[in-house]
């Protein structure tokens, strides 16, 4: 077991002191959700397991075909939730299960990948708003050199572009270098720097 935070959570102030203010913020106005937007979003959602509400994306796609008006009512409900800031008790509930990253018989606690299970309705709302934010808000702060974001190169292209650039530099007689970091080691450094016991 890890004892990183056995003495309490680290302070946000100390985090910023070590790593700087790297979380950007901007305010934007999004239009009220519509049934059409929700239907379009569920139409491009890939098949997956049912959510915490026992509803699968495929079932929502069937409803969108057979009873599209239901999504108009759902949009009204979701707009009311956003305006009031109060979710019905069951919709925002989620669960996390841990899947081993390795085939070891006895994986260590850090060898698990968390899988979050949410309500299908909550995921539909979040996906719709996510796409809207990517259109309205993302262009305000994303770097031209970003990878893995909407309207940017795929994350896999980063490895190719990096290898290609290093290859060109070596052919031209330039020195090639870089920095590699491990999030686990970074957290360990942060824990020691803030007076907490490391992993």
Helices and strands as residue ranges (DSSP letters): H 12-19, H 35-43, H 57-66, H 69-84, E 95-100, G 109-111, E 112-117, H 120-136, H 138-141, H 155-171, H 183-193
